[in-house]
Amino acid sequence: MRIILAPMEGLVDSPIRESLTQVGGIDRCVTEFIRVTHGMLPPRIFYKFAPELHNESLTRAGVPVAVQLLGSDAAQVALHGARAAELGAPQVDINFGCPAKTVNKHKGGAVLLKEPELLYQITNAVRQAVPAHVPVTAKMRLGYEDRSMGVACGQALEAAGAAEIVIHARSKVDGYKPPAYWEDVALVREAVSTHVIANGDIWTVADYWRCREVSGCDDVMIGRGLISRPDLAAQIKASQRGETLPAMTWLEAVELVGDYGRALQGHLEDKYVTGRVKQWLNYLRRGFAEAEAVWPEARKIREVAPILACLASVNTKRRAA
């Protein structure tokens, strides 16, 4: 009954993986996708997206990190899969789920779900190129225009040798609009022998149990739910044991985000640091009612020092109260 941190492009970077795996409950992480086009990317690009490769592909909390690739040229993706394995990746994942227009326009991500044969070719090529002991896995949606291609795509990935398939329970056109169609994930799971992992709309412990019941999947991948409630995975693990944990406090969440912002300094330009900190704060509005009091001021800030000062003031006020 594993919980996997989803690879949210533009947000779930190495510092967030470090923060969330320290909180606990996460069994595996996946990097943001490395875009494969033409020509071999140098090792520094792999290390940029997966600095954990310098630490046996583990976060400091000891959680393994898979390297995710995105592309449509089977030979090129295979070469990059082999390079990722050479650099120490314990798992090579292929992105067939990204719904971003720019990515799809350049024939990457979810648009490939229109062509199950191409999914097969890419995944099979990676499987042939990567050492047998390194699992090759895939993340997909239930289809592009609609959810009718889920089974065909799942079967193509199974035939190609995918060790696991993560399925976001929507089509590309569905985007992230509720609901998540966990029952359609169940249809794919029943049609393949490959291990299937459910993803989409797990915001609470109760959502986790409903997803398991409807999808029939023991394992889940969580993205936005863990950004909104950093202790969600730990809470789920406690519920699996029949236990309850004290909920993370708003003060603890703010300290986590502040530490994240400081960790980003020196690695990104200030405007990107501020943007990522505000992204996380925005998600916390769903998990913590107290975030609403901070957001109107924080959202206007464009520099790192003021955003960190804003977070520090929350800590000071809460402690004084």
C-alpha positions as CSV (number, residue, x, y, z in Angstrom):
1,M,0.0,0.0,0.0
2,R,2.5,2.6,-1.3
3,I,2.1,6.3,-1.6
4,I,4.1,8.0,-4.4
5,L,4.7,11.7,-4.7
6,A,3.6,12.9,-8.2
7,P,5.9,14.7,-10.5
8,M,4.2,18.1,-10.8
9,E,6.1,20.0,-13.5
10,G,7.2,23.5,-12.3
11,L,6.6,22.8,-8.6
12,V,7.7,19.4,-7.3
13,D,11.4,19.9,-7.4
14,S,14.2,18.4,-5.3
15,P,13.7,20.8,-2.4
16,I,10.0,20.0,-2.2
17,R,10.8,16.3,-2.3
18,E,13.2,16.8,0.6
19,S,10.5,18.7,2.6
20,L,7.7,16.3,2.0
21,T,9.7,13.1,2.5
22,Q,11.0,14.5,5.8
23,V,7.3,14.8,6.9
24,G,6.9,11.1,6.2
25,G,4.6,8.6,4.6
26,I,5.9,8.8,1.1
27,D,7.4,5.6,-0.4
28,R,8.7,7.0,-3.7
29,C,9.1,10.2,-5.7
30,V,9.3,10.9,-9.4
31,T,11.2,13.9,-10.9
32,E,9.7,16.6,-13.1
33,F,10.0,15.4,-16.7
34,I,13.2,15.7,-18.6
35,R,12.3,16.7,-22.1
36,V,14.0,14.6,-24.8
37,T,14.1,15.9,-28.3
38,H,17.2,15.5,-30.6
39,G,20.7,14.9,-29.4
40,M,22.0,13.5,-26.2
41,L,21.5,15.6,-23.1
42,P,24.6,16.0,-20.9
43,P,24.7,14.5,-17.4
44,R,24.3,18.0,-15.8
45,I,20.7,18.1,-17.1
46,F,19.9,14.8,-15.3
47,Y,21.5,16.1,-12.1
48,K,19.6,19.4,-12.4
49,F,16.3,17.5,-12.3
50,A,17.5,14.7,-10.1
51,P,20.3,15.9,-7.8
52,E,19.4,12.9,-5.7
53,L,21.5,10.9,-8.2
54,H,24.5,12.2,-6.2
55,N,23.0,10.4,-3.1
56,E,22.2,6.9,-4.6
57,S,18.9,8.4,-5.9
58,L,17.6,8.9,-2.4
59,T,16.2,11.9,-0.6
60,R,17.8,12.7,2.8
61,A,14.9,10.8,4.3
62,G,15.9,7.7,2.3
63,V,13.1,7.8,-0.2
64,P,14.0,6.6,-3.7
65,V,13.6,9.0,-6.6
66,A,12.7,7.8,-10.2
67,V,13.8,9.8,-13.2
68,Q,11.0,10.7,-15.6
69,L,11.5,11.3,-19.4
70,L,9.2,12.9,-21.9
71,G,9.5,12.6,-25.7
72,S,8.1,10.9,-28.8
73,D,11.3,9.7,-30.5
74,A,11.6,6.1,-29.3
75,A,15.3,5.8,-30.1
76,Q,16.1,9.1,-28.3
77,V,14.0,8.3,-25.3
78,A,15.7,4.9,-25.1
79,L,19.1,6.5,-25.2
80,H,18.2,8.8,-22.4
81,G,16.7,6.0,-20.4
82,A,19.9,4.1,-20.6
83,R,21.9,7.2,-19.6
84,A,19.6,7.8,-16.6
85,A,20.3,4.2,-15.5
86,E,24.0,4.7,-16.0
87,L,23.9,7.7,-13.7
88,G,22.2,5.7,-11.0
89,A,18.4,6.1,-11.5
90,P,16.7,3.2,-9.8
91,Q,13.6,3.5,-12.1
92,V,13.0,5.1,-15.4
93,D,9.5,6.5,-15.9
94,I,8.0,7.8,-19.1
95,N,5.5,10.6,-19.2
96,F,2.4,10.0,-21.3
97,G,0.1,12.1,-19.2
98,C,1.2,15.8,-19.3
99,P,-1.8,17.8,-20.5
100,A,0.1,21.1,-21.1
101,K,-0.7,22.6,-24.5
102,T,2.9,23.5,-25.3
103,V,4.1,19.9,-24.5
104,N,1.2,18.3,-26.5
105,K,1.9,20.7,-29.4
106,H,5.4,19.3,-29.7
107,K,4.1,15.7,-29.5
108,G,4.8,15.0,-25.9
109,G,2.8,13.9,-22.9
110,A,-0.9,13.1,-23.2
111,V,-1.2,13.7,-27.0
112,L,0.6,10.4,-27.5
113,L,-2.4,8.6,-26.0
114,K,-4.0,9.0,-29.4
115,E,-1.4,6.4,-30.7
116,P,-1.2,3.3,-28.5
117,E,1.3,1.8,-31.0
118,L,3.6,4.7,-30.5
119,L,3.3,4.3,-26.7
120,Y,4.3,0.7,-27.3
121,Q,7.3,1.6,-29.5
122,I,8.7,4.2,-27.0
123,T,8.2,2.0,-23.9
124,N,9.6,-1.1,-25.6
125,A,12.6,0.8,-26.8
126,V,13.4,2.1,-23.3
127,R,12.8,-1.4,-21.8
128,Q,15.3,-2.9,-24.3
129,A,17.9,-0.1,-23.6
130,V,17.7,-0.1,-19.8
131,P,19.3,-2.9,-17.7
132,A,16.9,-5.6,-16.7
133,H,17.2,-4.8,-13.0
134,V,16.0,-1.2,-13.5
135,P,12.2,-1.0,-13.8
136,V,10.7,0.9,-16.7
137,T,7.3,2.5,-15.8
138,A,4.8,4.9,-17.3
139,K,2.4,7.6,-16.3
140,M,-0.7,8.1,-18.5
141,R,-4.2,9.5,-18.5
142,L,-7.4,7.7,-19.5
143,G,-7.2,9.2,-23.0
144,Y,-6.9,12.5,-24.9
145,E,-10.3,13.8,-26.2
146,D,-12.2,11.4,-24.0
147,R,-11.6,8.4,-21.7
148,S,-12.3,5.7,-24.3
149,M,-8.6,4.9,-25.0
150,G,-7.6,4.0,-21.4
151,V,-7.7,0.2,-21.8
152,A,-6.0,0.2,-25.2
153,C,-3.2,2.4,-23.9
154,G,-2.8,0.3,-20.8
155,Q,-2.5,-2.8,-22.9
156,A,0.1,-1.2,-25.2
157,L,2.2,-0.3,-22.2
158,E,1.8,-3.8,-20.7
159,A,2.9,-5.4,-24.0
160,A,5.9,-3.1,-24.1
161,G,7.2,-4.3,-20.8
162,A,6.1,-1.5,-18.4
163,A,6.6,-2.8,-14.8
164,E,4.0,-0.3,-13.5
165,I,1.4,2.1,-14.9
166,V,0.3,5.1,-13.0
167,I,-3.1,6.3,-14.3
168,H,-4.4,9.9,-13.7
169,A,-8.1,9.3,-13.6
170,R,-9.1,11.8,-16.3
171,S,-8.5,12.5,-20.0
172,K,-6.4,15.4,-21.3
173,V,-9.6,17.3,-22.1
174,D,-10.9,16.7,-18.6
175,G,-7.8,18.6,-17.3
176,Y,-8.1,18.7,-13.5
177,K,-11.8,19.3,-13.3
178,P,-13.6,17.1,-10.8
179,P,-14.5,14.4,-10.6
180,A,-11.7,11.9,-11.0
181,Y,-13.0,8.8,-12.8
182,W,-11.5,6.1,-10.5
183,E,-14.0,3.6,-11.9
184,D,-12.3,3.9,-15.4
185,V,-9.0,3.2,-13.8
186,A,-10.5,0.0,-12.5
187,L,-11.4,-0.9,-16.1
188,V,-7.7,-0.6,-17.1
189,R,-6.5,-2.5,-14.0
190,E,-8.8,-5.4,-14.8
191,A,-7.6,-5.5,-18.4
192,V,-3.9,-5.8,-17.7
193,S,-1.7,-7.9,-15.6
194,T,0.8,-5.0,-15.0
195,H,0.6,-3.3,-11.7
196,V,-1.6,-0.2,-11.8
197,I,-1.4,2.8,-9.5
198,A,-4.3,5.3,-9.2
199,N,-3.8,9.0,-9.3
200,G,-6.1,12.0,-9.1
201,D,-8.2,13.9,-6.6
202,I,-6.9,12.4,-3.4
203,W,-7.1,15.3,-1.0
204,T,-8.0,13.6,2.2
205,V,-7.6,10.3,4.0
206,A,-11.2,9.6,3.2
207,D,-10.5,10.2,-0.5
208,Y,-7.7,7.7,-0.4
209,W,-9.9,5.0,0.9
210,R,-12.6,5.7,-1.6
211,C,-10.1,5.7,-4.4
212,R,-8.8,2.3,-3.3
213,E,-12.3,0.9,-3.1
214,V,-13.4,2.2,-6.5
215,S,-10.2,1.7,-8.5
216,G,-9.2,-1.5,-6.8
217,C,-5.6,-0.2,-6.7
218,D,-3.5,-0.8,-3.6
219,D,-1.0,1.9,-4.4
220,V,-1.7,5.6,-5.1
221,M,0.1,8.6,-6.5
222,I,-0.7,12.0,-4.9
223,G,0.4,15.4,-6.1
224,R,-1.8,18.4,-5.3
225,G,-3.2,16.7,-2.2
226,L,0.3,16.5,-0.7
227,I,1.2,20.1,-1.6
228,S,-2.1,21.2,0.1
229,R,-1.6,19.0,3.2
230,P,2.1,18.0,3.6
231,D,1.2,15.5,6.3
232,L,-1.4,13.7,4.1
233,A,0.8,10.7,3.3
234,A,1.7,10.3,7.0
235,Q,-2.0,10.5,7.9
236,I,-2.9,7.9,5.4
237,K,-0.2,5.5,6.6
238,A,-1.5,6.0,10.2
239,S,-5.0,5.1,9.0
240,Q,-3.7,2.0,7.4
241,R,-2.4,0.9,10.8
242,G,-5.7,1.8,12.4
243,E,-4.1,4.8,14.1
244,T,-4.5,8.6,14.1
245,L,-1.9,11.3,14.1
246,P,-2.1,14.9,15.3
247,A,-2.7,17.0,12.2
248,M,0.1,19.3,11.0
249,T,-0.5,22.8,12.3
250,W,-0.5,26.0,10.2
251,L,2.6,27.2,11.9
252,E,4.4,23.9,10.9
253,A,3.2,24.3,7.3
254,V,4.5,27.9,7.1
255,E,7.9,26.8,8.5
256,L,8.0,24.1,5.8
257,V,7.4,26.6,3.0
258,G,9.9,29.1,4.5
259,D,12.6,26.4,4.6
260,Y,11.7,25.5,1.0
261,G,12.2,29.1,-0.1
262,R,15.5,29.4,1.6
263,A,16.6,26.1,0.0
264,L,15.8,27.4,-3.5
265,Q,18.0,30.5,-3.0
266,G,21.2,30.1,-4.9
267,H,19.7,27.5,-7.3
268,L,17.0,29.7,-9.0
269,E,16.6,33.3,-9.9
270,D,14.8,35.3,-7.3
271,K,11.7,35.7,-9.4
272,Y,11.4,31.9,-9.7
273,V,12.0,31.3,-6.1
274,T,9.2,33.8,-5.2
275,G,6.9,32.2,-7.8
276,R,7.4,28.7,-6.4
277,V,6.9,29.8,-2.8
278,K,3.6,31.5,-3.8
279,Q,2.5,28.4,-5.7
280,W,2.9,26.3,-2.6
281,L,1.2,29.0,-0.4
282,N,-1.7,29.0,-2.9
283,Y,-2.2,25.3,-2.6
284,L,-2.1,25.5,1.2
285,R,-5.3,27.6,1.0
286,R,-7.1,24.4,0.3
287,G,-5.6,22.6,3.3
288,F,-5.4,25.3,5.9
289,A,-8.1,27.9,6.5
290,E,-5.5,30.2,8.1
291,A,-3.8,30.6,4.7
292,E,-6.5,32.9,3.5
293,A,-5.3,35.6,5.9
294,V,-1.8,35.5,4.4
295,W,-2.6,35.1,0.7
296,P,-3.9,38.6,-0.2
297,E,-0.5,40.1,1.0
298,A,1.7,37.3,-0.2
299,R,0.3,37.1,-3.7
300,K,1.5,40.7,-4.5
301,I,5.1,40.1,-3.5
302,R,7.6,39.7,-6.2
303,E,10.9,39.4,-4.4
304,V,12.4,36.7,-2.2
305,A,13.3,38.7,0.9
306,P,9.8,40.2,1.4
307,I,8.1,36.8,0.8
308,L,10.3,35.1,3.4
309,A,9.7,38.1,5.8
310,C,5.9,37.6,5.2
311,L,6.2,33.9,6.2
312,A,8.4,34.8,9.2
313,S,5.8,37.3,10.4
314,V,3.2,34.6,10.4
315,N,5.4,32.5,12.7
316,T,6.0,35.5,15.0
317,K,2.3,36.3,15.2
318,R,1.3,32.7,15.8
319,R,3.9,32.3,18.6
320,A,2.8,35.5,20.2
321,A,-0.8,34.4,20.2
